[in-house]
Amino acid sequence: MIIKTQRNILIYVWKLDSGPETGRKNQSNTWSSSHRTQNTRIWGRIPLLGEAKMILQRSLLSLSLLGLLVLVLSQHSLAESREDKFKRQHVDSGAKRDPGRKYCDRMMRKRGMTIPICKSTNTFVRESYHRIQRICHEAKTPCANRSMHNCYKSNKPLRITVCREKGTSTPPKCKYRMQNTKKQVTVACDGNPLKPVHLE
């Protein structure tokens, strides 16, 4: 009887204990399921965070390269004399005949006038620099800019190409319309001896 009673008691105790344990197991299972769902949500976001990080890194790299390019161009402009700038932007001694239709696109890019923006209009004088320099000793003429008083006009028409940006370009691949003609050229001259520093 005692043994039976003890067994009954033990069995009864085991049954009492099994209820809360089962509850704890159910709670544990519920928590695990919720935890797995939350982890799935978190881990699902990680690829998106990785992509955003890569895009940010690429953007920062592009900005750094652009800043470096602008800095190099600025230093180049500061080191460039007015005469050298005139030569770079307006003198093309090598083109004797009328150039092809891609002339402006190629020359504007080659002469550094498509970065950081596309220069809207530019004129190339297709004569030797010596011939252009002689204009500084030809007929003196009023400057278009009234604050300047050192302009000279060529005695004879010279070969020129006018490049005008089409308006739909993206630097540095700027696109231009080209016009070849012959006309008298006016330049501003400075220095001793006089040298061309500005094209009117």
HUCORPE-V71183 format. One line per field, one symbol per residue. ss: DSSP state (H for helix, E for strand, C for the rest). psi: psi as a letter, one per 40 degrees, with the letter a starting at -180 (. if undefined). burial: 1 if it has 16 or more other ideal C-beta (glycine too) atoms within 10 Angstrom, else 0. A space follows every 50 residues. Layout:
# HUCORPE-V71183
ss=???
psi=???
burial=???
This chain:
# HUCORPE-V71183
ss=CHHHHHHHHHHHHHHHHHHHHHHHHHHHHHHHHHHHHHHHHHHHHHHHHH HHHHHHHHHHHHHHHHHHHHHHHHHHHHHCCHHHHHHHHHECCCCCCCCC CCHHHHHHHHCCCCCCCCCCEEEEECCCHHHHHHHHHCEEECCCCCCCCC EEECCCCEEEEEEEECCCCECCECCEEEEEEEECCEEEEECCCCEEEEEC
psi=dddddddddddddddddddddddddddddddddddddddddddddddddd ddddddddddddddddddddddddddddehiddddddddehgeegdihii eeddddddddeffeheihhdhihhhgiidddddddeeahiiiidheeiff iihidiiihihhhhheefihiegihiiihhihiihhihiiihihihehh.
burial=00000000000000000000000000000000000000000000000000 00000000000000000000000000000000100110111100100010 00111011101011100110011111101001101100000010000000 11010001111110100010000111010000001111100001111111
